[in-house]
């Protein structure tokens, strides 16, 4: 979600554009915070099973890093495909 | 939107903004659910590396495409006005 959605709203009076823009900002902030929490939960669930130690082990830390990177890359790819579909682009099977 | 020169009444405008906000929230939620669902279906949890391999990439593309088709199908079913069985 980004301000490119505002391209459709060029015909609105300025005050309405500002209001829509601020609405999008708020949604973006809320979405980022939600993504943060859900990513932590996911990588914790997938990578941490053992509570013999209070500190994260090296293996767990590596796992969490990979988990987070992988999910973010995945999320970017989904975003690209989603945008294509929204524009009605046909894709190969 | 209005064909005449009268500005929309205060109530109409609020309703329109309300609907626009709901629409945007819906899209965000759709994207988030789509992302989580396809990650669960396509990416192995062992995290051997931080890159997505070719198989995962293909799976993701197809998963997004199918999820989108299901979204449209359900949308049609709900929109047709028929009561669900």
Backbone of each chain as nested JSON, in Angstrom:
{
  "chains": [
    {"id": "A", "residues": [
      {"number": 1, "name": "UNK", "atoms": {"N": [0.854, -1.193, 0.0], "CA": [0.0, 0.0, 0.0], "C": [0.878, 1.226, 0.0]}},
      {"number": 2, "name": "UNK", "atoms": {"N": [0.645, 2.093, -0.933], "CA": [1.443, 3.321, -0.932], "C": [0.657, 4.451, -1.575]}},
      {"number": 3, "name": "UNK", "atoms": {"N": [1.314, 5.579, -1.66], "CA": [0.619, 6.773, -2.119], "C": [0.272, 6.716, -3.602]}},
      {"number": 4, "name": "UNK", "atoms": {"N": [0.755, 5.702, -4.311], "CA": [0.395, 5.641, -5.73], "C": [-1.105, 5.44, -5.87]}},
      {"number": 5, "name": "UNK", "atoms": {"N": [-1.738, 4.97, -4.776], "CA": [-3.189, 4.864, -4.8], "C": [-3.812, 6.243, -5.004]}},
      {"number": 6, "name": "UNK", "atoms": {"N": [-3.067, 7.284, -4.627], "CA": [-3.629, 8.624, -4.721], "C": [-3.732, 9.099, -6.158]}},
      {"number": 7, "name": "UNK", "atoms": {"N": [-3.04, 8.393, -7.06], "CA": [-3.123, 8.783, -8.461], "C": [-4.561, 8.831, -8.931]}},
      {"number": 8, "name": "UNK", "atoms": {"N": [-5.371, 7.903, -8.375], "CA": [-6.778, 7.863, -8.783], "C": [-7.554, 9.051, -8.251]}},
      {"number": 9, "name": "UNK", "atoms": {"N": [-6.975, 9.72, -7.279], "CA": [-7.766, 10.709, -6.555], "C": [-7.408, 12.135, -6.946]}},
      {"number": 10, "name": "UNK", "atoms": {"N": [-6.765, 12.275, -8.104], "CA": [-6.315, 13.598, -8.522], "C": [-7.429, 14.606, -8.634]}},
      {"number": 11, "name": "UNK", "atoms": {"N": [-8.651, 14.084, -8.901], "CA": [-9.742, 15.034, -9.13], "C": [-10.361, 15.537, -7.841]}},
      {"number": 12, "name": "UNK", "atoms": {"N": [-9.915, 15.019, -6.715], "CA": [-10.502, 15.451, -5.459], "C": [-9.969, 16.822, -5.062]}},
      {"number": 13, "name": "UNK", "atoms": {"N": [-10.817, 17.568, -4.349], "CA": [-10.327, 18.827, -3.778], "C": [-9.175, 18.555, -2.809]}},
      {"number": 14, "name": "UNK", "atoms": {"N": [-8.342, 19.56, -2.636], "CA": [-7.106, 19.402, -1.865], "C": [-7.347, 18.842, -0.479]}},
      {"number": 15, "name": "UNK", "atoms": {"N": [-8.379, 19.358, 0.221], "CA": [-8.595, 18.918, 1.598], "C": [-8.958, 17.425, 1.648]}},
      {"number": 16, "name": "UNK", "atoms": {"N": [-9.642, 16.944, 0.642], "CA": [-9.985, 15.522, 0.597], "C": [-8.756, 14.679, 0.305]}},
      {"number": 17, "name": "UNK", "atoms": {"N": [-7.898, 15.209, -0.565], "CA": [-6.661, 14.491, -0.874], "C": [-5.815, 14.35, 0.379]}},
      {"number": 18, "name": "UNK", "atoms": {"N": [-5.745, 15.437, 1.148], "CA": [-4.958, 15.409, 2.382], "C": [-5.532, 14.387, 3.348]}},
      {"number": 19, "name": "UNK", "atoms": {"N": [-6.852, 14.359, 3.425], "CA": [-7.502, 13.424, 4.341], "C": [-7.237, 11.983, 3.926]}},
      {"number": 20, "name": "UNK", "atoms": {"N": [-7.346, 11.7, 2.64], "CA": [-7.08, 10.353, 2.148], "C": [-5.626, 9.98, 2.4]}},
      {"number": 21, "name": "UNK", "atoms": {"N": [-4.74, 10.944, 2.153], "CA": [-3.316, 10.7, 2.337], "C": [-3.004, 10.355, 3.794]}},
      {"number": 22, "name": "UNK", "atoms": {"N": [-3.65, 11.079, 4.71], "CA": [-3.411, 10.816, 6.128], "C": [-3.995, 9.467, 6.536]}},
      {"number": 23, "name": "UNK", "atoms": {"N": [-5.134, 9.104, 5.911], "CA": [-5.725, 7.784, 6.171], "C": [-4.765, 6.689, 5.744]}},
      {"number": 24, "name": "UNK", "atoms": {"N": [-4.145, 6.852, 4.578], "CA": [-3.211, 5.861, 4.078], "C": [-1.989, 5.771, 4.988]}},
      {"number": 25, "name": "UNK", "atoms": {"N": [-1.502, 6.924, 5.447], "CA": [-0.374, 6.935, 6.377], "C": [-0.671, 6.112, 7.617]}},
      {"number": 26, "name": "UNK", "atoms": {"N": [-1.861, 6.338, 8.184], "CA": [-2.218, 5.616, 9.401], "C": [-2.296, 4.118, 9.155]}},
      {"number": 27, "name": "UNK", "atoms": {"N": [-2.898, 3.748, 8.031], "CA": [-2.996, 2.326, 7.708], "C": [-1.61, 1.717, 7.534]}},
      {"number": 28, "name": "UNK", "atoms": {"N": [-0.711, 2.492, 6.933], "CA": [0.649, 2.008, 6.72], "C": [1.368, 1.77, 8.038]}},
      {"number": 29, "name": "UNK", "atoms": {"N": [1.226, 2.716, 8.967], "CA": [1.879, 2.575, 10.265], "C": [1.327, 1.364, 10.995]}},
      {"number": 30, "name": "UNK", "atoms": {"N": [-0.014, 1.252, 11.003], "CA": [-0.619, 0.13, 11.697], "C": [-0.16, -1.185, 11.093]}},
      {"number": 31, "name": "UNK", "atoms": {"N": [-0.085, -1.206, 9.756], "CA": [0.316, -2.426, 9.073], "C": [1.769, -2.792, 9.369]}},
      {"number": 32, "name": "UNK", "atoms": {"N": [2.644, -1.795, 9.426], "CA": [4.051, -2.066, 9.738], "C": [4.205, -2.651, 11.129]}},
      {"number": 33, "name": "UNK", "atoms": {"N": [3.493, -2.095, 12.088], "CA": [3.592, -2.605, 13.451], "C": [3.061, -4.03, 13.537]}},
      {"number": 34, "name": "UNK", "atoms": {"N": [1.967, -4.274, 12.821], "CA": [1.4, -5.616, 12.828], "C": [2.38, -6.608, 12.214]}},
      {"number": 35, "name": "UNK", "atoms": {"N": [3.013, -6.208, 11.119], "CA": [3.988, -7.064, 10.437], "C": [5.143, -7.39, 11.382]}},
      {"number": 36, "name": "UNK", "atoms": {"N": [5.602, -6.414, 12.133], "CA": [6.679, -6.596, 13.091], "C": [6.305, -7.694, 14.097]}},
      {"number": 37, "name": "UNK", "atoms": {"N": [5.141, -7.529, 14.722], "CA": [4.693, -8.508, 15.707], "C": [4.526, -9.898, 15.116]}},
      {"number": 38, "name": "UNK", "atoms": {"N": [3.937, -9.97, 13.941], "CA": [3.651, -11.289, 13.386], "C": [4.931, -11.979, 12.94]}},
      {"number": 39, "name": "UNK", "atoms": {"N": [5.916, -11.183, 12.494], "CA": [7.19, -11.756, 12.08], "C": [7.926, -12.319, 13.293]}},
      {"number": 40, "name": "UNK", "atoms": {"N": [7.911, -11.572, 14.394], "CA": [8.543, -12.067, 15.616], "C": [7.894, -13.383, 16.046]}},
      {"number": 41, "name": "UNK", "atoms": {"N": [6.57, -13.405, 16.051], "CA": [5.85, -14.604, 16.486], "C": [6.189, -15.794, 15.595]}},
      {"number": 42, "name": "UNK", "atoms": {"N": [6.175, -15.552, 14.291], "CA": [6.444, -16.628, 13.353], "C": [7.843, -17.198, 13.547]}},
      {"number": 43, "name": "UNK", "atoms": {"N": [8.844, -16.313, 13.569], "CA": [10.222, -16.803, 13.644], "C": [10.524, -17.407, 15.017]}},
      {"number": 44, "name": "UNK", "atoms": {"N": [9.883, -16.877, 16.039], "CA": [10.052, -17.507, 17.348], "C": [9.489, -18.923, 17.322]}},
      {"number": 45, "name": "UNK", "atoms": {"N": [8.276, -19.075, 16.834], "CA": [7.647, -20.393, 16.79], "C": [8.447, -21.379, 15.959]}},
      {"number": 46, "name": "UNK", "atoms": {"N": [9.011, -20.9, 14.848], "CA": [9.723, -21.811, 13.96], "C": [11.137, -22.118, 14.433]}},
      {"number": 47, "name": "UNK", "atoms": {"N": [11.734, -21.238, 15.204], "CA": [13.163, -21.378, 15.494], "C": [13.515, -21.695, 16.944]}},
      {"number": 48, "name": "UNK", "atoms": {"N": [12.61, -21.404, 17.86], "CA": [12.969, -21.566, 19.268], "C": [12.089, -22.618, 19.917]}},
      {"number": 49, "name": "UNK", "atoms": {"N": [12.716, -23.724, 20.342], "CA": [11.949, -24.806, 20.957], "C": [12.482, -25.192, 22.31]}},
      {"number": 50, "name": "UNK", "atoms": {"N": [13.666, -24.679, 22.59], "CA": [14.436, -25.233, 23.689], "C": [14.692, -24.148, 24.729]}},
      {"number": 51, "name": "UNK", "atoms": {"N": [14.415, -24.434, 25.972], "CA": [14.569, -23.409, 27.009], "C": [15.551, -23.813, 28.098]}},
      {"number": 52, "name": "UNK", "atoms": {"N": [16.6, -24.52, 27.664], "CA": [17.658, -24.874, 28.626], "C": [18.501, -23.657, 28.977]}},
      {"number": 53, "name": "UNK", "atoms": {"N": [18.527, -22.687, 28.063], "CA": [19.333, -21.495, 28.304], "C": [18.458, -20.255, 28.224]}},
      {"number": 54, "name": "UNK", "atoms": {"N": [18.917, -19.212, 28.917], "CA": [18.188, -17.945, 28.878], "C": [18.505, -17.167, 27.609]}},
      {"number": 55, "name": "UNK", "atoms": {"N": [19.745, -17.316, 27.096], "CA": [20.143, -16.577, 25.905], "C": [19.886, -17.406, 24.662]}},
      {"number": 56, "name": "UNK", "atoms": {"N": [19.629, -16.698, 23.573], "CA": [19.481, -17.359, 22.28], "C": [20.784, -18.026, 21.888]}},
      {"number": 57, "name": "UNK", "atoms": {"N": [20.7, -19.271, 21.447], "CA": [21.885, -19.953, 20.959], "C": [22.196, -19.465, 19.547]}},
      {"number": 58, "name": "UNK", "atoms": {"N": [23.464, -19.71, 19.135], "CA": [23.905, -19.248, 17.819], "C": [22.99, -19.808, 16.723]}},
      {"number": 59, "name": "UNK", "atoms": {"N": [22.669, -21.054, 16.856], "CA": [21.85, -21.724, 15.842], "C": [20.463, -21.088, 15.763]}},
      {"number": 60, "name": "UNK", "atoms": {"N": [19.909, -20.755, 16.921], "CA": [18.59, -20.131, 16.964], "C": [18.642, -18.744, 16.335]}},
      {"number": 61, "name": "UNK", "atoms": {"N": [19.73, -18.017, 16.63], "CA": [19.875, -16.669, 16.091], "C": [19.967, -16.699, 14.568]}},
      {"number": 62, "name": "UNK", "atoms": {"N": [20.761, -17.636, 14.059], "CA": [20.885, -17.77, 12.607], "C": [19.532, -18.101, 11.985]}},
      {"number": 63, "name": "UNK", "atoms": {"N": [18.828, -19.012, 12.637], "CA": [17.521, -19.421, 12.134], "C": [16.579, -18.229, 12.07]}},
      {"number": 64, "name": "UNK", "atoms": {"N": [16.567, -17.42, 13.116], "CA": [15.678, -16.253, 13.147], "C": [16.033, -15.274, 12.033]}},
      {"number": 65, "name": "UNK", "atoms": {"N": [17.347, -15.056, 11.811], "CA": [17.767, -14.144, 10.748], "C": [17.277, -14.631, 9.392]}},
      {"number": 66, "name": "UNK", "atoms": {"N": [17.477, -15.932, 9.14], "CA": [17.054, -16.482, 7.85], "C": [15.546, -16.414, 7.697]}},
      {"number": 67, "name": "UNK", "atoms": {"N": [14.862, -16.741, 8.781], "CA": [13.406, -16.717, 8.767], "C": [12.9, -15.327, 8.388]}},
      {"number": 68, "name": "UNK", "atoms": {"N": [13.439, -14.318, 9.057], "CA": [12.983, -12.947, 8.812], "C": [13.301, -12.514, 7.389]}},
      {"number": 69, "name": "UNK", "atoms": {"N": [14.546, -12.785, 6.944], "CA": [14.916, -12.384, 5.581], "C": [14.052, -13.078, 4.553]}},
      {"number": 70, "name": "UNK", "atoms": {"N": [13.854, -14.363, 4.769], "CA": [13.059, -15.127, 3.817], "C": [11.635, -14.588, 3.744]}},
      {"number": 71, "name": "UNK", "atoms": {"N": [11.052, -14.311, 4.905], "CA": [9.688, -13.824, 4.893], "C": [9.585, -12.465, 4.206]}},
      {"number": 72, "name": "UNK", "atoms": {"N": [10.564, -11.591, 4.455], "CA": [10.526, -10.265, 3.835], "C": [10.678, -10.366, 2.323]}},
      {"number": 73, "name": "UNK", "atoms": {"N": [11.567, -11.242, 1.858], "CA": [11.71, -11.429, 0.414], "C": [10.425, -11.989, -0.176]}},
      {"number": 74, "name": "UNK", "atoms": {"N": [9.861, -12.946, 0.526], "CA": [8.594, -13.528, 0.097], "C": [7.522, -12.452, 0.006]}},
      {"number": 75, "name": "UNK", "atoms": {"N": [7.447, -11.621, 1.027], "CA": [6.444, -10.57, 1.072], "C": [6.597, -9.602, -0.099]}},
      {"number": 76, "name": "UNK", "atoms": {"N": [7.838, -9.299, -0.461], "CA": [8.078, -8.409, -1.6], "C": [7.612, -9.059, -2.893]}},
      {"number": 77, "name": "UNK", "atoms": {"N": [7.895, -10.337, -3.033], "CA": [7.495, -11.024, -4.255], "C": [5.972, -11.072, -4.36]}},
      {"number": 78, "name": "UNK", "atoms": {"N": [5.321, -11.403, -3.256], "CA": [3.856, -11.422, -3.24], "C": [3.325, -10.048, -3.62]}},
      {"number": 79, "name": "UNK", "atoms": {"N": [3.96, -9.001, -3.098], "CA": [3.535, -7.643, -3.414], "C": [3.583, -7.349, -4.903]}},
      {"number": 80, "name": "UNK", "atoms": {"N": [4.663, -7.808, -5.56], "CA": [4.803, -7.611, -7.004], "C": [3.683, -8.32, -7.754]}},
      {"number": 81, "name": "UNK", "atoms": {"N": [3.476, -9.578, -7.427], "CA": [2.457, -10.374, -8.122], "C": [1.073, -9.801, -7.874]}},
      {"number": 82, "name": "UNK", "atoms": {"N": [0.826, -9.388, -6.645], "CA": [-0.459, -8.82, -6.264], "C": [-0.737, -7.559, -7.069]}},
      {"number": 83, "name": "UNK", "atoms": {"N": [0.289, -6.719, -7.218], "CA": [0.128, -5.487, -7.988], "C": [-0.179, -5.814, -9.444]}},
      {"number": 84, "name": "UNK", "atoms": {"N": [0.508, -6.818, -9.992], "CA": [0.243, -7.221, -11.383], "C": [-1.203, -7.674, -11.558]}},
      {"number": 85, "name": "UNK", "atoms": {"N": [-1.665, -8.481, -10.615], "CA": [-3.031, -8.992, -10.715], "C": [-4.037, -7.868, -10.585]}},
      {"number": 86, "name": "UNK", "atoms": {"N": [-3.741, -6.925, -9.71], "CA": [-4.634, -5.791, -9.54], "C": [-4.78, -4.997, -10.818]}},
      {"number": 87, "name": "UNK", "atoms": {"N": [-3.687, -4.959, -11.605], "CA": [-3.745, -4.212, -12.857], "C": [-4.299, -5.042, -13.993]}},
      {"number": 88, "name": "UNK", "atoms": {"N": [-4.61, -6.323, -13.681], "CA": [-5.223, -7.165, -14.699], "C": [-4.237, -7.758, -15.663]}},
      {"number": 89, "name": "UNK", "atoms": {"N": [-2.945, -7.821, -15.301], "CA": [-1.943, -8.41, -16.185], "C": [-2.098, -9.921, -16.203]}},
      {"number": 90, "name": "UNK", "atoms": {"N": [-2.11, -10.496, -17.405], "CA": [-2.193, -11.955, -17.517], "C": [-0.803, -12.536, -17.328]}},
      {"number": 91, "name": "UNK", "atoms": {"N": [-0.696, -13.675, -16.644], "CA": [0.618, -14.271, -16.438], "C": [0.64, -15.698, -16.964]}},
      {"number": 92, "name": "UNK", "atoms": {"N": [1.834, -16.198, -17.228], "CA": [2.016, -17.56, -17.697], "C": [1.599, -18.543, -16.62]}},
      {"number": 93, "name": "UNK", "atoms": {"N": [1.151, -19.711, -17.05], "CA": [0.749, -20.713, -16.07], "C": [1.966, -21.381, -15.427]}}
    ]},
    {"id": "B", "residues": [
      {"number": 1, "name": "UNK", "atoms": {"N": [-17.903, 13.365, -8.511], "CA": [-18.944, 12.348, -8.521], "C": [-20.306, 12.99, -8.807]}},
      {"number": 2, "name": "UNK", "atoms": {"N": [-20.58, 14.127, -8.177], "CA": [-21.881, 14.755, -8.398], "C": [-21.883, 15.44, -9.754]}},
      {"number": 3, "name": "UNK", "atoms": {"N": [-22.998, 15.319, -10.443], "CA": [-23.088, 15.908, -11.772], "C": [-23.429, 17.38, -11.686]}},
      {"number": 4, "name": "UNK", "atoms": {"N": [-24.053, 17.766, -10.558], "CA": [-24.446, 19.176, -10.432], "C": [-23.376, 19.932, -9.656]}},
      {"number": 5, "name": "UNK", "atoms": {"N": [-23.652, 21.191, -9.401], "CA": [-22.633, 22.004, -8.754], "C": [-22.764, 22.023, -7.243]}},
      {"number": 6, "name": "UNK", "atoms": {"N": [-23.777, 21.338, -6.708], "CA": [-23.935, 21.357, -5.255], "C": [-22.9, 20.438, -4.622]}},
      {"number": 7, "name": "UNK", "atoms": {"N": [-22.213, 20.903, -3.579], "CA": [-21.279, 20.023, -2.888], "C": [-22.068, 18.928, -2.175]}},
      {"number": 8, "name": "UNK", "atoms": {"N": [-21.499, 17.744, -2.022], "CA": [-22.229, 16.671, -1.328], "C": [-22.522, 17.095, 0.102]}},
      {"number": 9, "name": "UNK", "atoms": {"N": [-23.636, 16.645, 0.642], "CA": [-23.977, 16.991, 2.016], "C": [-22.936, 16.395, 2.946]}},
      {"number": 10, "name": "UNK", "atoms": {"N": [-22.828, 16.928, 4.15], "CA": [-21.825, 16.459, 5.106], "C": [-21.924, 14.971, 5.323]}},
      {"number": 11, "name": "UNK", "atoms": {"N": [-23.14, 14.446, 5.403], "CA": [-23.326, 13.027, 5.671], "C": [-22.789, 12.182, 4.52]}},
      {"number": 12, "name": "UNK", "atoms": {"N": [-23.12, 12.541, 3.301], "CA": [-22.646, 11.78, 2.153], "C": [-21.132, 11.679, 2.137]}},
      {"number": 13, "name": "UNK", "atoms": {"N": [-20.483, 12.799, 2.405], "CA": [-19.029, 12.824, 2.338], "C": [-18.425, 11.906, 3.388]}},
      {"number": 14, "name": "UNK", "atoms": {"N": [-18.987, 11.961, 4.598], "CA": [-18.475, 11.11, 5.663], "C": [-18.655, 9.645, 5.305]}},
      {"number": 15, "name": "UNK", "atoms": {"N": [-19.815, 9.346, 4.738], "CA": [-20.069, 7.96, 4.344], "C": [-19.063, 7.509, 3.305]}},
      {"number": 16, "name": "UNK", "atoms": {"N": [-18.777, 8.422, 2.355], "CA": [-17.843, 8.063, 1.296], "C": [-16.456, 7.807, 1.87]}},
      {"number": 17, "name": "UNK", "atoms": {"N": [-16.016, 8.684, 2.753], "CA": [-14.711, 8.476, 3.376], "C": [-14.692, 7.198, 4.204]}},
      {"number": 18, "name": "UNK", "atoms": {"N": [-15.799, 6.951, 4.914], "CA": [-15.889, 5.731, 5.705], "C": [-15.754, 4.499, 4.837]}},
      {"number": 19, "name": "UNK", "atoms": {"N": [-16.464, 4.515, 3.711], "CA": [-16.407, 3.365, 2.803], "C": [-15.01, 3.198, 2.219]}},
      {"number": 20, "name": "UNK", "atoms": {"N": [-14.388, 4.336, 1.859], "CA": [-13.037, 4.272, 1.303], "C": [-12.069, 3.677, 2.316]}},
      {"number": 21, "name": "UNK", "atoms": {"N": [-12.248, 4.082, 3.589], "CA": [-11.363, 3.556, 4.628], "C": [-11.56, 2.051, 4.795]}},
      {"number": 22, "name": "UNK", "atoms": {"N": [-12.822, 1.607, 4.806], "CA": [-13.11, 0.181, 4.933], "C": [-12.514, -0.58, 3.768]}},
      {"number": 23, "name": "UNK", "atoms": {"N": [-12.655, -0.015, 2.576], "CA": [-12.114, -0.659, 1.385], "C": [-10.593, -0.835, 1.498]}},
      {"number": 24, "name": "UNK", "atoms": {"N": [-9.931, 0.2, 1.974], "CA": [-8.468, 0.125, 2.111], "C": [-8.068, -0.877, 3.177]}},
      {"number": 25, "name": "UNK", "atoms": {"N": [-8.816, -0.886, 4.299], "CA": [-8.528, -1.862, 5.347], "C": [-8.708, -3.275, 4.825]}},
      {"number": 26, "name": "UNK", "atoms": {"N": [-9.741, -3.465, 4.034], "CA": [-9.997, -4.782, 3.463], "C": [-8.829, -5.223, 2.582]}},
      {"number": 27, "name": "UNK", "atoms": {"N": [-8.334, -4.291, 1.765], "CA": [-7.229, -4.637, 0.871], "C": [-5.976, -4.997, 1.642]}},
      {"number": 28, "name": "UNK", "atoms": {"N": [-5.7, -4.232, 2.702], "CA": [-4.527, -4.526, 3.52], "C": [-4.65, -5.914, 4.141]}},
      {"number": 29, "name": "UNK", "atoms": {"N": [-5.84, -6.223, 4.674], "CA": [-6.041, -7.526, 5.31], "C": [-5.936, -8.649, 4.282]}},
      {"number": 30, "name": "UNK", "atoms": {"N": [-6.5, -8.41, 3.097], "CA": [-6.408, -9.398, 2.028], "C": [-4.941, -9.689, 1.722]}},
      {"number": 31, "name": "UNK", "atoms": {"N": [-4.15, -8.637, 1.561], "CA": [-2.744, -8.815, 1.253], "C": [-2.029, -9.573, 2.363]}},
      {"number": 32, "name": "UNK", "atoms": {"N": [-2.317, -9.217, 3.611], "CA": [-1.643, -9.878, 4.731], "C": [-1.999, -11.357, 4.819]}},
      {"number": 33, "name": "UNK", "atoms": {"N": [-3.276, -11.665, 4.654], "CA": [-3.687, -13.069, 4.722], "C": [-3.081, -13.85, 3.567]}},
      {"number": 34, "name": "UNK", "atoms": {"N": [-3.086, -13.227, 2.382], "CA": [-2.489, -13.858, 1.214], "C": [-1.014, -14.161, 1.463]}},
      {"number": 35, "name": "UNK", "atoms": {"N": [-0.3, -13.19, 2.005], "CA": [1.128, -13.356, 2.265], "C": [1.377, -14.492, 3.252]}},
      {"number": 36, "name": "UNK", "atoms": {"N": [0.651, -14.485, 4.34], "CA": [0.861, -15.52, 5.349], "C": [0.477, -16.904, 4.828]}},
      {"number": 37, "name": "UNK", "atoms": {"N": [-0.652, -16.977, 4.143], "CA": [-1.112, -18.266, 3.626], "C": [-0.104, -18.873, 2.661]}},
      {"number": 38, "name": "UNK", "atoms": {"N": [0.372, -18.06, 1.708], "CA": [1.288, -18.608, 0.705], "C": [2.654, -18.905, 1.307]}},
      {"number": 39, "name": "UNK", "atoms": {"N": [3.062, -18.175, 2.319], "CA": [4.31, -18.517, 2.992], "C": [4.185, -19.877, 3.646]}},
      {"number": 40, "name": "UNK", "atoms": {"N": [3.07, -20.09, 4.343], "CA": [2.867, -21.374, 5.008], "C": [2.824, -22.532, 4.03]}},
      {"number": 41, "name": "UNK", "atoms": {"N": [2.25, -22.277, 2.851], "CA": [2.101, -23.369, 1.9], "C": [3.36, -23.622, 1.075]}},
      {"number": 42, "name": "UNK", "atoms": {"N": [4.187, -22.606, 0.921], "CA": [5.282, -22.716, -0.053], "C": [6.687, -22.758, 0.534]}},
      {"number": 43, "name": "UNK", "atoms": {"N": [6.854, -22.272, 1.746], "CA": [8.215, -22.138, 2.26], "C": [8.442, -23.103, 3.412]}},
      {"number": 44, "name": "UNK", "atoms": {"N": [9.524, -23.892, 3.291], "CA": [9.853, -24.852, 4.335], "C": [10.365, -24.148, 5.582]}},
      {"number": 45, "name": "UNK", "atoms": {"N": [9.966, -24.688, 6.735], "CA": [10.285, -24.001, 7.98], "C": [11.717, -24.201, 8.453]}},
      {"number": 46, "name": "UNK", "atoms": {"N": [12.471, -25.075, 7.749], "CA": [13.786, -25.37, 8.314], "C": [14.77, -24.224, 8.116]}},
      {"number": 47, "name": "UNK", "atoms": {"N": [14.49, -23.336, 7.144], "CA": [15.321, -22.149, 6.924], "C": [16.799, -22.5, 6.763]}},
      {"number": 48, "name": "UNK", "atoms": {"N": [17.066, -23.311, 5.727], "CA": [18.463, -23.681, 5.469], "C": [19.252, -22.477, 4.967]}},
      {"number": 49, "name": "UNK", "atoms": {"N": [18.533, -21.537, 4.334], "CA": [19.217, -20.348, 3.815], "C": [18.233, -19.187, 3.819]}},
      {"number": 50, "name": "UNK", "atoms": {"N": [18.76, -17.978, 3.533], "CA": [17.873, -16.814, 3.603], "C": [17.288, -16.451, 2.244]}},
      {"number": 51, "name": "UNK", "atoms": {"N": [17.731, -17.121, 1.171], "CA": [17.185, -16.845, -0.151], "C": [15.99, -17.755, -0.426]}},
      {"number": 52, "name": "UNK", "atoms": {"N": [15.133, -17.305, -1.326], "CA": [14.054, -18.159, -1.818], "C": [14.59, -18.93, -3.014]}},
      {"number": 53, "name": "UNK", "atoms": {"N": [14.389, -20.26, -3.019], "CA": [14.882, -21.005, -4.182], "C": [13.84, -20.971, -5.305]}},
      {"number": 54, "name": "UNK", "atoms": {"N": [14.237, -21.565, -6.468], "CA": [13.384, -21.486, -7.658], "C": [12.013, -22.113, -7.431]}},
      {"number": 55, "name": "UNK", "atoms": {"N": [12.028, -23.261, -6.739], "CA": [10.767, -23.951, -6.468], "C": [9.831, -23.101, -5.628]}},
      {"number": 56, "name": "UNK", "atoms": {"N": [10.396, -22.464, -4.625], "CA": [9.59, -21.612, -3.752], "C": [9.038, -20.423, -4.527]}},
      {"number": 57, "name": "UNK", "atoms": {"N": [9.882, -19.835, -5.386], "CA": [9.422, -18.702, -6.183], "C": [8.237, -19.073, -7.065]}},
      {"number": 58, "name": "UNK", "atoms": {"N": [8.345, -20.216, -7.753], "CA": [7.231, -20.656, -8.612], "C": [5.988, -20.896, -7.788]}},
      {"number": 59, "name": "UNK", "atoms": {"N": [6.19, -21.574, -6.662], "CA": [5.054, -21.88, -5.793], "C": [4.368, -20.592, -5.354]}},
      {"number": 60, "name": "UNK", "atoms": {"N": [5.177, -19.6, -4.972], "CA": [4.609, -18.333, -4.511], "C": [3.778, -17.678, -5.615]}},
      {"number": 61, "name": "UNK", "atoms": {"N": [4.34, -17.629, -6.828], "CA": [3.618, -17.004, -7.942], "C": [2.277, -17.689, -8.172]}},
      {"number": 62, "name": "UNK", "atoms": {"N": [2.321, -19.02, -8.162], "CA": [1.08, -19.762, -8.44], "C": [0.088, -19.638, -7.303]}},
      {"number": 63, "name": "UNK", "atoms": {"N": [0.623, -19.636, -6.086], "CA": [-0.239, -19.517, -4.916], "C": [-0.973, -18.178, -4.935]}},
      {"number": 64, "name": "UNK", "atoms": {"N": [-0.242, -17.112, -5.236], "CA": [-0.864, -15.785, -5.289], "C": [-1.947, -15.765, -6.362]}},
      {"number": 65, "name": "UNK", "atoms": {"N": [-1.629, -16.351, -7.516], "CA": [-2.594, -16.368, -8.617], "C": [-3.865, -17.115, -8.217]}},
      {"number": 66, "name": "UNK", "atoms": {"N": [-3.703, -18.275, -7.593], "CA": [-4.872, -19.076, -7.212], "C": [-5.674, -18.415, -6.101]}},
      {"number": 67, "name": "UNK", "atoms": {"N": [-4.95, -17.81, -5.166], "CA": [-5.635, -17.123, -4.069], "C": [-6.506, -16.01, -4.629]}},
      {"number": 68, "name": "UNK", "atoms": {"N": [-5.949, -15.295, -5.588], "CA": [-6.678, -14.201, -6.25], "C": [-7.928, -14.743, -6.937]}},
      {"number": 69, "name": "UNK", "atoms": {"N": [-7.8, -15.886, -7.621], "CA": [-8.948, -16.471, -8.308], "C": [-10.025, -16.884, -7.31]}},
      {"number": 70, "name": "UNK", "atoms": {"N": [-9.6, -17.447, -6.196], "CA": [-10.571, -17.833, -5.168], "C": [-11.272, -16.601, -4.616]}},
      {"number": 71, "name": "UNK", "atoms": {"N": [-10.503, -15.534, -4.422], "CA": [-11.092, -14.284, -3.933], "C": [-12.202, -13.826, -4.881]}},
      {"number": 72, "name": "UNK", "atoms": {"N": [-11.917, -13.867, -6.181], "CA": [-12.912, -13.413, -7.16], "C": [-14.134, -14.326, -7.185]}},
      {"number": 73, "name": "UNK", "atoms": {"N": [-13.89, -15.641, -7.11], "CA": [-14.985, -16.615, -7.096], "C": [-15.935, -16.343, -5.938]}},
      {"number": 74, "name": "UNK", "atoms": {"N": [-15.355, -16.244, -4.757], "CA": [-16.162, -16.016, -3.556], "C": [-16.881, -14.678, -3.666]}},
      {"number": 75, "name": "UNK", "atoms": {"N": [-16.179, -13.685, -4.207], "CA": [-16.796, -12.382, -4.386], "C": [-18.026, -12.463, -5.261]}},
      {"number": 76, "name": "UNK", "atoms": {"N": [-17.923, -13.266, -6.332], "CA": [-19.08, -13.444, -7.213], "C": [-20.216, -14.145, -6.489]}},
      {"number": 77, "name": "UNK", "atoms": {"N": [-19.866, -15.192, -5.749], "CA": [-20.892, -15.938, -5.017], "C": [-21.613, -15.046, -4.029]}},
      {"number": 78, "name": "UNK", "atoms": {"N": [-20.863, -14.248, -3.312], "CA": [-21.462, -13.381, -2.309], "C": [-22.241, -12.253, -2.964]}},
      {"number": 79, "name": "UNK", "atoms": {"N": [-21.749, -11.801, -4.103], "CA": [-22.361, -10.647, -4.745], "C": [-23.622, -10.962, -5.499]}},
      {"number": 80, "name": "UNK", "atoms": {"N": [-23.821, -12.255, -5.804], "CA": [-24.962, -12.62, -6.643], "C": [-26.273, -12.433, -5.912]}},
      {"number": 81, "name": "UNK", "atoms": {"N": [-26.208, -12.319, -4.565], "CA": [-27.436, -12.08, -3.818], "C": [-28.178, -13.326, -3.46]}},
      {"number": 82, "name": "UNK", "atoms": {"N": [-27.724, -14.469, -4.017], "CA": [-28.39, -15.717, -3.631], "C": [-28.033, -16.034, -2.187]}},
      {"number": 83, "name": "UNK", "atoms": {"N": [-28.975, -16.572, -1.428], "CA": [-28.618, -16.965, -0.074], "C": [-27.67, -18.146, -0.136]}},
      {"number": 84, "name": "UNK", "atoms": {"N": [-26.61, -18.181, 0.697], "CA": [-25.682, -19.311, 0.68], "C": [-26.412, -20.569, 1.106]}},
      {"number": 85, "name": "UNK", "atoms": {"N": [-26.01, -21.718, 0.543], "CA": [-26.727, -22.97, 0.84], "C": [-26.636, -23.203, 2.33]}}
    ]}
  ]
}
